[in-house]
């Protein structure tokens, strides 16, 4: 009887550890990705193991990351264009406004 109880606890415990890893792994990756975004980085797509949970959420987050990369490219393009405008001979008031726009773009660059 005691042997059956010990074996049952070992099996249930092993399944619990496996289940925990299938949940905790993706949650850890989600958290790390969000922390990197908060620091202004734009990480690569999240990849999780085949047996893990949250594949739909992983796909949703990767779509968001792709969109953020596209927006980051647009901001970089706008900043380049403003730099081109700034290098031309502009009146001082326009040059000041271009500097203000570049400062706003810089603040967006730190996603």
CORJO-V497362 format. One record per pair of residues at least 12 apart in sequence whose C-alpha atoms are under 6 Angstrom apart, sorted by the first residue. I is the first residue (numbers start at 0). J is the second residue. D is the distance in Angstrom with one decimal. If there is no record, write none. Layout:
BEGIN
i->{I & I}
j->{J & J}
d->{D & D}
END
This chain:
BEGIN
i->{21 & 21 & 22 & 39 & 39 & 44}
j->{51 & 52 & 52 & 109 & 110 & 61}
d->{4.3 & 5.8 & 5.8 & 4.7 & 4.8 & 5.3}
END
